[in-house]
Structure formats: C-alpha cells, structure tokens
Amino acid sequence: MNTLAINGGTPVFGGKQMMDLIPPWPPRYPETEEKLLEVYRSGKWAGVGPYEQKLMTEFAEFQSAGHSVWMVNGTVTLECALLALGVGPGDEVIVPGVSWIATAEAPIYVGATPVIVDIDPATCCIDPKRIEEAITPRTRAIIPVHLFSSVADMDAITAIAQKHGIAVVEDCAHAHGAAQHGKGVGSIGEVGSFSFQLSKLMTAGEGGCCTTNSDELCDKIFRASHIGNSRLYPKEPLAEGFICHQYRFTEFQAAVIYDQMLHEKELRAKRKEGMARLNGLLKDTPAIIQQQSSYADDERAYYFPTFLLQYEKLKPGVTRADIYAALRAEGVLFHEGWGAPLYEFPAWNVPKKDYIKHDTPVCGDIMYNRVLITHNAVLLTENAIIDKVAEALDKVMRYYTA
C-alpha cells in the first residue's frame, strides 16, 4: 500500500493527475462577460475609463493605500516607481537574489545599478541584515519582494531605509490582498508594485499598478506612464527632463480585474482554509517545513505555497529531482518556480559590469535544493483534493527520509 507509484505501487490519485481535478485558472465570472460586452459596445476601450477609475480608488483602498495607478504590466510599474523617486544613472537599488528578473532589471531600465543580496532562509524574502551590509552612499532605493506566500520583514526594512534616507518600493506581484500588522502591502513603503500577469492571484492576462500614499508620487507615476499627462494636477506643466512613457492600461483589463477584486476576499479565505488543512495534515510529515512569513499576524496571500526540504533528514544521495519524480508518479504536480536565482536565470543576460552581486548562499540553496511549490489553484478546491495532495507528499517524504 505504501510502495511509491514510481516503484510500481498504486498512485494516490489513482492514475489521474491533480491538475485535471482542480478548477481551471483564471476564474471566470458571468458578470465579467457582461462588463466586457458593455465596454466593447461603449467604444471607451482606453483612456482611463469608468472601470479603471473605479480600480484607481477601490484597489488602493483594498491595499490600504491612498492611490493606485494602472499600467500594462508589473514590470513597467517598477520602472515608473523608480522614475518617480528620481532614481537614475549612478544610483544603486538593492534587490533580493530570488525574484523574477523584472525586480532587478527595473533599476537598469532607469540607468541605475541593481545590487543583489541574499534572502532569509525562513521567509525566502530579502534578508534585512544583508540590506544593511550592502548600503553605500549611492543607494537610493530597496525593492523587497513579498515572495511566493510570504511577507517580507517590513518593520526592519523601513527602519533601515529611514535610517539611511532611502526609499522602499514593495514588489507585491505575489501578494494581492496580503497585509502586515493589518496594513496592506504596497502601502508600507513609498510605492507598491503589483502584477496581474496570467498566473497571478488577480489577473487580466497582463496588467500592473503602483500604489502609494503620496499625492506627489502618484502624480509623477501617472505622468511617467501616461506620456506626461496628469490626473491630479492637469493644469501644471510637465517638469523639464522628466522623460515619460506610454504604458497605458485598457478598459477591458480594468473590467476583468475589477470583478476579480470583488471576489478576492472569498478566494483568499478559501486558500487560507485550504492551507490550514494542508499544514494540519502534514504536521508530522518528516523532512519538510512550510515557508514562513515575517510575523505571526501577517495576512498571507498564498501564491504558490512553498515547502522547504530538510536535506539533513533525507537518505544519502536523495535529490529534489527524485522527490519531484515520485510526486508526479503519485499524480501531484509541484512547481519548481523559476528554477534558479534571478542572476542565473537564462533570461538574465545583463553584463556583469552592470550589476553588483553580494554573496548569496541562501538564494542558491533555496532555488536549487529546497523549494517545493504547489500551484495556488490546488487550494481553491474541495478538501478531498487537498487531502490527496497531503497523502502523496507524506508518502513520498516518508519513503525518502533516513
């Protein structure tokens, strides 16, 4: 009964695949179809239409911020945040070594130098101690990433930033609805950046927004992404030398994301409930621990919930590839994330002279050896699916534990 499927035993999912049993992603809502038809018939397809205006107010409130500015994706949002903060050539921006490459490329887009530092092994988010070590007179900003299903230590990060007079741009691409000490992420630093790419917890296929509590930064971010136009101060001329882009959003995207925002709380509650069940079932499973968040009171978004392998407890020679293969044979698909730290990812083709990298042993350890990531959709389903995922993971880990 406990023989692994890969060794000829019976698969936990009975020959089926977990991904065939869970609801498709992204979710579809009938009311969204009506909104899209309404937008199509209106002819108001762009130019800050009614749904984008709703998002500008309501998504900001949703994340405890004063403003939100919407754009084509969650990469240009980071770029425009840095532009609005005055970051440019000669400046340095500290980023974690585990994130999508956009986090580190945004500084390059504005002419600055990304400074890559290590992560905290418990949270997988940027390690505040490594931030302090990397600060120089050229440091102008820090971009902490609320990674996978964790929230970075914003208390420590903002204290360091205030001490040195540098800005904080939160990368919230994985953290829609997340909060720390009751305050929404994206409202804790000077600017927050959200992605609405297809896999994200809220999505229109693509899209992005910046959140901020500053009227001045809101105006600059809007101008930077909307060819110099201003929403807050339309009569004021554009500052000379402030080079702007055309990164505008569409009303079709706004309509889709607006409805997802209205449903997000219920979906987050399901993910939270599902994660609690999964963790309860796995509490005695050997050789794995769940990725932690920085504080017990953090509201976590649970995007790709992550488990860390404890290699010291496994049989000699067992690799992550062995565990992944065994899980796939049981019918469970675990995601490997990007497979490498950002500075070793194939799309990171930045010349070494254009960035600074500090020692990052934890980044390599986490990305190459320790991370098991389930797709977020598994936590939006019935308990029977979650129970089988836990059963498969427990079965495999017990087999490979020394």
Secondary structure, DSSP 8 states (H G I E B T S, - for coil): --S-GGGT---TTTT--HHHHS--SS---HHHHHHHHHHHHH---BSS-HHHHHHHHHHHHHTT-SEEEEES-TTHHHHHHHHHTT--TT-EEEEESSS-THHHHHHHHTT-EEEEE-B-TTT-SB-HHHHHHH--TTEEEE--B--TT----HHHHHHHHHHHT-EEEEE-TT-TT-EETTEETTSSSSEEEEE--TTSSS-SSS-EEEEES-HHHHHHHHHHHBTT--SS-TTS---TT----B---BHHHHHHHHHHHHHHHHHHHHHHHHHHHHHHHTTT-TTEEE---SSTT-B---SS-EEEE-GGGB-TT--HHHHHHHHHHHT--EE-TTSS-GGGSTT----GGG-EE---HHHHHIIIIIEEEE-GGGGGS-HHHHHHHHHHHHHHHHHHB-
